[in-house]
Amino acid sequence: MKLTKRTRGHFILLLFLGILAGTMIWELLERFIALSGHPLDLTVGPLGFDAGVLEVWLSLNPGSPLGGIAGYLLFRRV
């Protein structure tokens, strides 16, 4: 699918879902590796801001950009 004004919402949705899925899958992978006795923590975080009324914090790991790439590729294939 090409990125146009009509498909922008689908693109953002697939990108967001890809990042979310990649982050969660990486977290599960880290926990399974930790259960085997080899601690691994590549999470960067928390990144964000606090504006007094609004506070947003994100914890990113290598699965986040990988999931974003997967979401982009899925969008291009559809």
Backbone as a printed PyTorch tensor [residue, N CA C, xyz], in Angstrom:
tensor([[[  0.8430,  -1.1580,   0.0000],
         [  0.0000,   0.0000,   0.0000],
         [  0.9010,   1.2380,   0.0000]],

        [[  0.5190,   2.2340,  -0.7360],
         [  1.2850,   3.4750,  -0.7630],
         [  0.7460,   4.4250,   0.3000]],

        [[  1.6490,   5.2260,   0.8330],
         [  1.2730,   6.1870,   1.8590],
         [  0.6480,   7.4010,   1.1920]],

        [[ -0.6420,   7.5750,   1.4080],
         [ -1.3710,   8.7270,   0.9070],
         [ -2.1530,   9.3360,   2.0680]],

        [[ -2.8890,  10.3810,   1.7600],
         [ -3.6810,  11.0230,   2.7930],
         [ -4.7430,  10.0700,   3.3540]],

        [[ -5.3040,   9.2140,   2.5020],
         [ -6.3430,   8.2730,   2.9360],
         [ -5.7770,   7.1140,   3.7550]],

        [[ -4.5350,   6.7190,   3.4990],
         [ -3.9590,   5.5520,   4.1830],
         [ -3.0640,   5.9330,   5.3590]],

        [[ -2.9650,   7.2010,   5.6660],
         [ -2.0880,   7.6460,   6.7590],
         [ -2.4960,   7.0380,   8.0960]],

        [[ -3.7870,   6.9440,   8.3650],
         [ -4.2590,   6.3520,   9.6230],
         [ -3.8880,   4.8860,   9.7440]],

        [[ -4.0260,   4.1500,   8.6490],
         [ -3.6330,   2.7370,   8.6560],
         [ -2.1330,   2.5920,   8.8980]],

        [[ -1.3470,   3.4690,   8.2830],
         [  0.1040,   3.4290,   8.4600],
         [  0.4780,   3.6580,   9.9240]],

        [[ -0.1030,   4.6780,  10.5300],
         [  0.2150,   4.9860,  11.9250],
         [ -0.2240,   3.8450,  12.8330]],

        [[ -1.3870,   3.2640,  12.5590],
         [ -1.8700,   2.1440,  13.3660],
         [ -0.9410,   0.9390,  13.2660]],

        [[ -0.5560,   0.5620,  12.0480],
         [  0.3400,  -0.5890,  11.8840],
         [  1.7140,  -0.3200,  12.4870]],

        [[  2.2020,   0.9040,  12.3660],
         [  3.4880,   1.2550,  12.9580],
         [  3.4200,   1.1550,  14.4860]],

        [[  2.3610,   1.7030,  15.0690],
         [  2.1860,   1.6550,  16.5210],
         [  2.0470,   0.2200,  17.0200]],

        [[  1.2270,  -0.5680,  16.3400],
         [  1.0390,  -1.9640,  16.7490],
         [  2.3310,  -2.7660,  16.5940]],

        [[  3.1110,  -2.4690,  15.5480],
         [  4.3920,  -3.1440,  15.3680],
         [  5.3690,  -2.8090,  16.4830]],

        [[  5.4320,  -1.5330,  16.8480],
         [  6.3270,  -1.1210,  17.9380],
         [  5.8910,  -1.7550,  19.2530]],

        [[  4.5960,  -1.7600,  19.5100],
         [  4.0800,  -2.3570,  20.7380],
         [  4.3670,  -3.8600,  20.7870]],

        [[  4.1080,  -4.5510,  19.6890],
         [  4.3610,  -5.9950,  19.6510],
         [  5.8500,  -6.2950,  19.7750]],

        [[  6.6900,  -5.5340,  19.0850],
         [  8.1340,  -5.7470,  19.1680],
         [  8.6630,  -5.5360,  20.5760]],

        [[  8.1560,  -4.5140,  21.2510],
         [  8.5790,  -4.2340,  22.6240],
         [  8.1930,  -5.3730,  23.5550]],

        [[  6.9580,  -5.8560,  23.4230],
         [  6.5010,  -6.9350,  24.3080],
         [  7.2070,  -8.2500,  24.0080]],

        [[  7.4280,  -8.5580,  22.7420],
         [  8.1290,  -9.7960,  22.3890],
         [  9.5610,  -9.7550,  22.8980]],

        [[ 10.2310,  -8.6100,  22.7690],
         [ 11.6090,  -8.4970,  23.2690],
         [ 11.6450,  -8.6640,  24.7870]],

        [[ 10.6660,  -8.0910,  25.4740],
         [ 10.6060,  -8.2220,  26.9290],
         [ 10.4380,  -9.6830,  27.3290]],

        [[  9.5690, -10.4060,  26.6340],
         [  9.4100, -11.8390,  26.9180],
         [ 10.6950, -12.6050,  26.6400]],

        [[ 11.3710, -12.2670,  25.5550],
         [ 12.6350, -12.9130,  25.2240],
         [ 13.6720, -12.6680,  26.3170]],

        [[ 13.7600, -11.4330,  26.8110],
         [ 14.7000, -11.1280,  27.8940],
         [ 14.3730, -11.9300,  29.1500]],

        [[ 13.0960, -12.0700,  29.4540],
         [ 12.7120, -12.8160,  30.6570],
         [ 13.0120, -14.3030,  30.5290]],

        [[ 12.7960, -14.8830,  29.3520],
         [ 13.1380, -16.2960,  29.1490],
         [ 14.6410, -16.5140,  29.2250]],

        [[ 15.4220, -15.5800,  28.6990],
         [ 16.8720, -15.6930,  28.8010],
         [ 17.3160, -15.5720,  30.2530]],

        [[ 16.6680, -14.6800,  31.0170],
         [ 17.0030, -14.5260,  32.4370],
         [ 16.6700, -15.7950,  33.2200]],

        [[ 15.5980, -16.4880,  32.8340],
         [ 15.2610, -17.7420,  33.5150],
         [ 16.3240, -18.8150,  33.2990]],

        [[ 17.0380, -18.7450,  32.1770],
         [ 18.0760, -19.7300,  31.9090],
         [ 19.3750, -19.4110,  32.6540]],

        [[ 19.4030, -18.2940,  33.3790],
         [ 20.5630, -17.9710,  34.1970],
         [ 21.4890, -16.9380,  33.5900]],

        [[ 21.1150, -16.3580,  32.4670],
         [ 21.9330, -15.3310,  31.8250],
         [ 21.1510, -14.0260,  31.7940]],

        [[ 21.3840, -13.1590,  32.7760],
         [ 20.6190, -11.9090,  32.8070],
         [ 20.9560, -11.0190,  31.5960]],

        [[ 19.9330, -10.4630,  31.0010],
         [ 20.0840,  -9.6110,  29.8310],
         [ 19.1020,  -8.4680,  29.9740]],

        [[ 19.6010,  -7.2340,  29.8980],
         [ 18.7230,  -6.0730,  29.9800],
         [ 19.2420,  -5.0030,  29.0370]],

        [[ 18.6090,  -4.8750,  27.8840],
         [ 18.9940,  -3.8760,  26.8960],
         [ 17.9670,  -2.7560,  26.7960]],

        [[ 17.1310,  -2.6320,  27.8160],
         [ 16.0860,  -1.6230,  27.8000],
         [ 16.6660,  -0.2550,  28.0930]],

        [[ 16.2700,   0.7130,  27.2720],
         [ 16.6440,   2.1110,  27.4790],
         [ 15.4260,   2.7980,  28.0480]],

        [[ 15.5670,   3.4520,  29.1270],
         [ 14.3820,   4.1350,  29.6270],
         [ 14.5540,   4.5790,  31.0470]],

        [[ 13.6300,   5.2120,  31.5530],
         [ 12.4610,   5.7310,  30.8530],
         [ 12.7960,   7.0430,  30.1360]],

        [[ 12.2740,   7.1870,  28.9410],
         [ 12.4070,   8.4020,  28.1620],
         [ 11.0520,   9.0950,  28.1440]],

        [[ 11.0280,  10.3880,  28.3340],
         [  9.7430,  11.0690,  28.3010],
         [  9.8410,  12.4720,  28.8300]],

        [[  8.6930,  12.9810,  29.2120],
         [  8.6400,  14.3400,  29.7390],
         [  7.5120,  14.4580,  30.7450]],

        [[  7.6310,  15.4720,  31.5770],
         [  6.6180,  15.7730,  32.5720],
         [  6.2800,  17.2440,  32.4360]],

        [[  5.0600,  17.5400,  31.9860],
         [  4.6370,  18.9220,  31.7800],
         [  3.7340,  19.4010,  32.9060]],

        [[  3.8150,  18.7810,  34.0440],
         [  2.9810,  19.1800,  35.1660],
         [  1.6270,  18.4960,  35.1310]],

        [[  0.8710,  18.7380,  34.0830],
         [ -0.4430,  18.1330,  33.9460],
         [ -0.3550,  16.8210,  33.1840]],

        [[  0.5270,  16.7770,  32.1890],
         [  0.6750,  15.6040,  31.3360],
         [  2.0570,  15.0010,  31.5440]],

        [[  2.0820,  13.7090,  31.7650],
         [  3.3420,  13.0050,  31.9810],
         [  3.3820,  11.7870,  31.0640]],

        [[  4.4340,  11.6790,  30.2500],
         [  4.5750,  10.5750,  29.3080],
         [  5.9780,   9.9940,  29.4520]],

        [[  6.0540,   8.6870,  29.6740],
         [  7.3330,   7.9990,  29.8060],
         [  7.2920,   6.7380,  28.9670]],

        [[  8.3770,   6.4460,  28.2680],
         [  8.4900,   5.2550,  27.4350],
         [  9.7370,   4.4810,  27.8060]],

        [[  9.6290,   3.1860,  27.8010],
         [ 10.7940,   2.3230,  27.9460],
         [ 10.9930,   1.6170,  26.6090]],

        [[ 12.1290,   1.8570,  25.9940],
         [ 12.4090,   1.2870,  24.6830],
         [ 13.4590,   0.1960,  24.8010]],

        [[ 13.3340,  -0.8010,  23.9500],
         [ 14.3250,  -1.8550,  23.8570],
         [ 14.5590,  -2.1490,  22.3800]],

        [[ 15.5030,  -3.0000,  22.0280],
         [ 15.7670,  -3.2730,  20.6040],
         [ 14.5690,  -3.8100,  19.8380]],

        [[ 13.5970,  -4.3860,  20.5090],
         [ 12.4080,  -4.8840,  19.8420],
         [ 11.5060,  -3.7620,  19.3330]],

        [[ 11.6130,  -2.5760,  19.9250],
         [ 10.7640,  -1.4540,  19.5160],
         [ 11.0330,  -1.0300,  18.0740]],

        [[ 12.2760,  -0.7100,  17.7060],
         [ 12.5060,  -0.3510,  16.2950],
         [ 12.3260,  -1.5410,  15.3520]],

        [[ 12.6290,  -2.7510,  15.8210],
         [ 12.4150,  -3.9210,  14.9750],
         [ 10.9280,  -4.1230,  14.6920]],

        [[ 10.0970,  -3.9000,  15.6980],
         [  8.6610,  -3.9880,  15.5040],
         [  8.1440,  -2.8810,  14.5990]],

        [[  8.7380,  -1.6810,  14.7250],
         [  8.3600,  -0.5820,  13.8380],
         [  8.6970,  -0.8910,  12.3870]],

        [[  9.8420,  -1.4920,  12.1650],
         [ 10.2330,  -1.8930,  10.8080],
         [  9.2780,  -2.9590,  10.2860]],

        [[  8.9100,  -3.9050,  11.1400],
         [  7.9630,  -4.9430,  10.7260],
         [  6.6000,  -4.3410,  10.3910]],

        [[  6.1510,  -3.3620,  11.1760],
         [  4.8920,  -2.6920,  10.8890],
         [  4.9380,  -1.9460,   9.5680]],

        [[  6.0680,  -1.2840,   9.2860],
         [  6.2420,  -0.5810,   8.0180],
         [  6.2230,  -1.5620,   6.8410]],

        [[  6.9480,  -2.6690,   6.9840],
         [  6.9750,  -3.6580,   5.9170],
         [  5.6060,  -4.2970,   5.6930]],

        [[  4.8720,  -4.5120,   6.7780],
         [  3.5180,  -5.0430,   6.6400],
         [  2.6240,  -4.0430,   5.9050]],

        [[  2.7700,  -2.7770,   6.2070],
         [  1.9990,  -1.7470,   5.5180],
         [  2.3270,  -1.7320,   4.0150]],

        [[  3.6010,  -1.8580,   3.6920],
         [  4.0000,  -1.8420,   2.2720],
         [  3.4820,  -3.0680,   1.5320]],

        [[  3.3460,  -4.2080,   2.1990],
         [  2.8970,  -5.4450,   1.5660],
         [  1.3830,  -5.4720,   1.3410]],

        [[  0.6520,  -4.7770,   2.1790],
         [ -0.8160,  -4.8160,   2.0890],
         [ -1.3000,  -4.0210,   0.9380]]])
